[in-house]
Amino acid sequence: MMTRERYGKGRRQASMKSRVGIAAALLVGGGSIAAVAVASTSHGAATTAQPAAYAARLSNEGAALNSVMAEWGQSRQAAYAQLSGLTQARQFSQVKHAGKTLDVQRGIVVLATKKFLILASSNGSLHLWLLSHSTKFQNVSNTTAGTSALTASKSATQQAMVSGNMIPATTLLAGSPLVAASLLTPTPTPQTITVQVANTDLTVTVTVTRSTAAVAQTATTPANSMPSPSPSTFTQNAWQATDSLARGDLALVAGSRSHWTLHASLVLFTPLTTEVVGGRAAASPASSPTAGPTHW
């Protein structure tokens, strides 16, 4: 499978051809990627009102996620198999299990920093995941079992592993090759996203211009407590890698929620190139609705 060459020390090792592309699925007038991830209140009442089959699915999903995070270091193949079976979790999913709130999301990386990553799913929903020294990262691009866990699709896995065709996997996780191409392509037109973590003071705004990502956040990102107001800004290379994970990678993140923030325990990913997803992004944005609020 083809993988994308990384920036070294904040820059890519291989120069990219000049491309100007804006993906239709994420872009809204003026080159702005406009989407807001908003947390809702407890899922408890909604869960109890669902049919038995639905409740059983949630129970199985919770058990699988708990097993994956508890046993990753002991049985990686078993973890891959558990994640491969979560075919219902195509975007973001959250369940209660043994008194914990467990979460999983499939999508494409919008930005990876030392403290958090932002993932966009195929339906346009955005979520901010906090990272820590205990977060595990695994490149699964060269493993069939890992790619199956990433995509939860036998067809997409076969295409990726047998012929190197990443279009099916990219469509499943990112929404379309155009979306992926826009996240892999430096553009002079600013692309902006805003992620608001509801019930907290934390809002993160990212503006990418050419190869620079300007990040502004309104609060802290603590591991074991609520975010507290503390405005700060920083810049980094948009494709700067965090444990080899970077903007434009297809990814699955599994973890838990506490203090209204998502905490990543495991990140599976596969790097992409613009060549792999079909070349240049679209020359101009097509009309598409802004992604609406995403409920946790």
C-alpha positions as CSV (number, residue, x, y, z in Angstrom):
1,M,0.0,0.0,0.0
2,M,1.3,3.5,-0.8
3,T,1.9,5.8,2.1
4,R,2.5,9.5,2.3
5,E,6.0,10.9,2.8
6,R,6.3,12.9,6.0
7,Y,7.6,16.3,6.8
8,G,10.9,16.1,8.7
9,K,11.2,18.6,11.6
10,G,8.0,20.3,10.7
11,R,8.4,20.1,6.9
12,R,7.8,17.3,4.4
13,Q,10.8,15.4,3.2
14,A,9.6,15.4,-0.4
15,S,8.4,18.6,-2.0
16,M,4.8,18.7,-3.1
17,K,3.7,20.0,-6.5
18,S,1.9,23.2,-6.5
19,R,-1.8,22.5,-6.1
20,V,-4.8,24.7,-5.3
21,G,-7.7,22.5,-4.1
22,I,-10.7,22.9,-1.9
23,A,-12.9,19.9,-1.0
24,A,-16.6,20.3,-1.5
25,A,-17.7,18.2,1.4
26,L,-15.9,20.3,4.0
27,L,-15.6,23.7,2.4
28,V,-18.0,26.6,2.6
29,G,-17.6,30.0,0.9
30,G,-14.2,31.7,1.0
31,G,-12.3,28.5,1.6
32,S,-13.5,28.0,5.1
33,I,-14.1,24.6,6.5
34,A,-17.1,25.3,8.7
35,A,-18.2,22.7,11.2
36,V,-18.8,22.6,14.9
37,A,-18.6,19.6,17.2
38,V,-21.0,20.0,20.1
39,A,-21.5,17.7,23.0
40,S,-25.0,16.8,24.2
41,T,-26.3,15.7,27.5
42,S,-26.3,12.1,28.7
43,H,-27.3,9.3,26.4
44,G,-28.8,7.3,29.2
45,A,-32.5,8.2,28.6
46,A,-32.3,7.7,24.8
47,T,-30.5,4.3,25.2
48,T,-33.2,2.9,27.6
49,A,-36.0,3.8,25.2
50,Q,-34.5,1.9,22.3
51,P,-35.5,-1.6,21.1
52,A,-33.8,-4.7,22.7
53,A,-31.8,-5.3,19.5
54,Y,-30.4,-1.7,19.7
55,A,-29.5,-2.1,23.3
56,A,-27.8,-5.4,22.6
57,R,-25.7,-3.7,19.8
58,L,-24.6,-1.0,22.2
59,S,-23.7,-3.7,24.8
60,N,-21.6,-5.5,22.3
61,E,-19.9,-2.3,21.2
62,G,-19.1,-1.4,24.7
63,A,-17.7,-4.8,25.5
64,A,-15.6,-4.7,22.3
65,L,-14.2,-1.2,23.0
66,N,-13.4,-2.1,26.6
67,S,-11.6,-5.2,25.5
68,V,-9.6,-3.4,22.8
69,M,-8.3,-0.7,25.2
70,A,-7.7,-3.1,28.1
71,E,-5.9,-5.8,26.1
72,W,-4.1,-3.9,23.2
73,G,-0.7,-4.7,24.5
74,Q,-1.4,-8.4,25.0
75,S,-3.4,-9.4,21.9
76,R,-3.2,-7.0,19.0
77,Q,-4.8,-9.4,16.5
78,A,-7.7,-9.8,18.9
79,A,-8.1,-6.1,19.1
80,Y,-8.1,-5.8,15.3
81,A,-10.8,-8.4,15.1
82,Q,-13.0,-6.6,17.7
83,L,-12.7,-3.3,15.9
84,S,-13.4,-4.9,12.5
85,G,-16.7,-6.1,13.9
86,L,-17.8,-2.5,14.8
87,T,-19.4,-2.1,11.4
88,Q,-22.1,0.2,12.9
89,A,-19.6,2.7,14.1
90,R,-18.9,4.4,10.7
91,Q,-18.5,7.9,12.0
92,F,-18.6,8.7,15.8
93,S,-20.2,6.4,18.3
94,Q,-20.5,6.5,22.1
95,V,-21.7,3.9,24.6
96,K,-21.9,3.3,28.3
97,H,-20.0,0.2,29.6
98,A,-19.3,-0.8,33.2
99,G,-19.9,2.7,34.5
100,K,-17.6,4.3,31.8
101,T,-18.4,6.2,28.7
102,L,-16.5,4.7,25.7
103,D,-16.1,6.3,22.3
104,V,-14.9,5.4,18.9
105,Q,-14.6,7.5,15.7
106,R,-13.5,6.7,12.2
107,G,-12.5,9.6,9.9
108,I,-9.6,11.7,8.5
109,V,-7.2,13.8,10.5
110,V,-7.7,17.5,10.2
111,L,-4.8,18.4,12.6
112,A,-2.5,16.5,14.9
113,T,-0.7,18.4,17.7
114,K,1.2,17.3,20.8
115,K,-1.8,17.7,23.0
116,F,-4.8,16.8,20.8
117,L,-5.9,15.7,17.4
118,I,-9.0,16.7,15.4
119,L,-10.8,14.1,13.4
120,A,-13.5,14.6,10.7
121,S,-15.8,11.8,9.9
122,S,-17.4,11.0,6.5
123,N,-20.6,12.8,7.6
124,G,-18.7,16.0,8.3
125,S,-18.8,15.7,12.1
126,L,-15.7,16.9,14.0
127,H,-14.3,15.8,17.3
128,L,-11.3,16.8,19.4
129,W,-9.5,14.0,21.1
130,L,-7.0,14.7,23.9
131,L,-3.7,12.9,23.7
132,S,-1.4,11.7,26.5
133,H,1.7,9.7,27.1
134,S,-0.4,6.6,27.3
135,T,-2.1,7.0,23.9
136,K,-1.0,4.2,21.6
137,F,-0.4,4.9,17.9
138,Q,-0.3,2.2,15.2
139,N,0.3,2.6,11.4
140,V,-1.8,-0.2,9.9
141,S,-1.2,0.5,6.2
142,N,0.8,-2.7,5.7
143,T,-1.4,-5.1,7.6
144,T,-4.7,-6.7,6.4
145,A,-6.0,-7.2,9.9
146,G,-5.2,-3.6,10.8
147,T,-6.7,-2.2,7.7
148,S,-9.9,-4.2,8.4
149,A,-10.0,-2.8,11.9
150,L,-9.6,0.7,10.4
151,T,-12.3,0.4,7.8
152,A,-14.6,-2.3,9.1
153,S,-15.1,-3.2,5.4
154,K,-13.9,-6.4,3.7
155,S,-14.2,-4.9,0.3
156,A,-12.3,-1.7,1.1
157,T,-9.6,-3.8,2.9
158,Q,-9.2,-6.1,-0.1
159,Q,-8.9,-3.2,-2.5
160,A,-6.3,-1.5,-0.3
161,M,-4.2,-4.6,0.3
162,V,-4.4,-6.4,-3.0
163,S,-4.2,-3.5,-5.5
164,G,-3.3,-0.5,-3.4
165,N,-6.6,1.1,-4.3
166,M,-7.4,3.5,-1.3
167,I,-10.5,5.1,-2.9
168,P,-13.0,2.8,-1.2
169,A,-11.4,3.2,2.3
170,T,-11.0,7.0,1.7
171,T,-14.7,7.3,0.8
172,L,-15.8,5.3,3.8
173,L,-13.7,7.3,6.3
174,A,-13.4,10.8,4.8
175,G,-16.5,11.0,2.7
176,S,-14.8,11.4,-0.7
177,P,-11.3,11.5,-2.3
178,L,-11.8,15.3,-2.8
179,V,-12.1,15.8,1.0
180,A,-8.8,13.8,1.5
181,A,-7.1,15.7,-1.3
182,S,-8.0,19.1,0.2
183,L,-6.4,18.0,3.5
184,L,-3.2,16.9,1.7
185,T,-2.8,19.9,-0.5
186,P,-1.3,23.3,0.6
187,T,-3.5,26.1,-0.5
188,P,-3.2,29.9,-0.3
189,T,-6.9,30.2,0.6
190,P,-7.4,29.9,4.4
191,Q,-9.3,26.9,5.6
192,T,-10.8,27.3,9.0
193,I,-12.6,24.9,11.4
194,T,-13.9,25.5,14.9
195,V,-14.5,22.7,17.4
196,Q,-16.5,23.5,20.5
197,V,-16.6,21.1,23.4
198,A,-20.0,21.6,24.8
199,N,-20.5,22.0,28.6
200,T,-16.9,23.3,28.8
201,D,-15.0,26.5,28.2
202,L,-13.0,24.8,25.5
203,T,-13.2,26.0,21.9
204,V,-10.4,25.3,19.4
205,T,-10.2,27.2,16.1
206,V,-7.7,26.0,13.4
207,T,-6.9,28.1,10.3
208,V,-4.6,26.5,7.7
209,T,-3.0,28.7,5.1
210,R,-0.5,27.1,2.7
211,S,1.5,24.9,5.1
212,T,0.9,26.7,8.3
213,A,-1.7,25.9,10.9
214,A,-2.7,28.7,13.3
215,V,-4.4,27.3,16.4
216,A,-6.4,29.3,19.0
217,Q,-7.9,27.7,22.0
218,T,-10.0,29.3,24.8
219,A,-9.2,26.9,27.6
220,T,-6.7,24.3,28.8
221,T,-6.8,20.6,27.8
222,P,-6.1,18.8,31.1
223,A,-6.1,15.0,31.3
224,N,-8.1,14.5,34.5
225,S,-10.2,17.6,35.0
226,M,-12.5,20.1,33.3
227,P,-10.9,22.6,30.9
228,S,-10.4,25.9,32.5
229,P,-10.4,29.3,30.8
230,S,-7.0,30.1,29.5
231,P,-6.8,31.7,26.0
232,S,-3.7,30.7,24.0
233,T,-2.5,30.5,20.4
234,F,0.3,28.7,18.6
235,T,1.3,27.9,15.0
236,Q,2.8,24.7,13.6
237,N,3.3,23.1,10.2
238,A,-0.1,21.8,9.1
239,W,1.4,18.4,8.4
240,Q,3.6,18.2,11.5
241,A,3.5,14.6,12.7
242,T,2.5,13.4,16.2
243,D,3.8,9.9,16.6
244,S,3.8,9.6,12.8
245,L,0.2,10.7,12.7
246,A,-0.5,13.8,10.5
247,R,-3.1,15.8,8.7
248,G,-4.7,13.8,5.9
249,D,-4.3,10.4,7.5
250,L,-7.2,8.0,7.6
251,A,-7.7,7.1,11.3
252,L,-9.7,5.3,13.9
253,V,-9.6,6.6,17.4
254,A,-10.9,4.7,20.4
255,G,-11.0,6.1,23.9
256,S,-13.2,7.4,26.7
257,R,-15.0,10.5,27.8
258,S,-14.5,12.2,31.1
259,H,-15.2,15.8,32.2
260,W,-16.9,16.3,28.8
261,T,-13.6,15.8,26.9
262,L,-12.6,12.8,24.7
263,H,-9.4,11.0,25.7
264,A,-7.7,8.9,23.0
265,S,-6.4,5.5,24.1
266,L,-5.7,4.0,20.7
267,V,-5.2,5.5,17.3
268,L,-5.0,3.3,14.2
269,F,-4.0,5.2,11.0
270,T,-3.0,4.9,7.3
271,P,-1.2,7.8,5.6
272,L,-2.4,9.0,2.2
273,T,-1.0,10.9,-0.8
274,T,-2.8,13.0,-3.3
275,E,-1.7,10.5,-6.0
276,V,-3.4,7.7,-4.1
277,V,-6.7,9.5,-3.6
278,G,-6.9,10.6,-7.2
279,G,-4.6,13.6,-7.6
280,R,-5.5,17.2,-7.2
281,A,-8.4,18.5,-5.2
282,A,-11.2,20.4,-7.0
283,A,-10.4,23.8,-8.4
284,S,-13.3,25.4,-6.7
285,P,-15.8,24.6,-3.9
286,A,-19.1,23.1,-4.9
287,S,-22.2,24.2,-3.1
288,S,-22.8,22.0,0.0
289,P,-24.4,22.6,3.3
290,T,-22.3,23.4,6.3
291,A,-21.8,20.5,8.6
292,G,-24.3,20.7,11.5
293,P,-23.7,20.1,15.2
294,T,-22.4,16.7,16.2
295,H,-23.9,15.2,19.4
296,W,-21.8,13.1,21.7
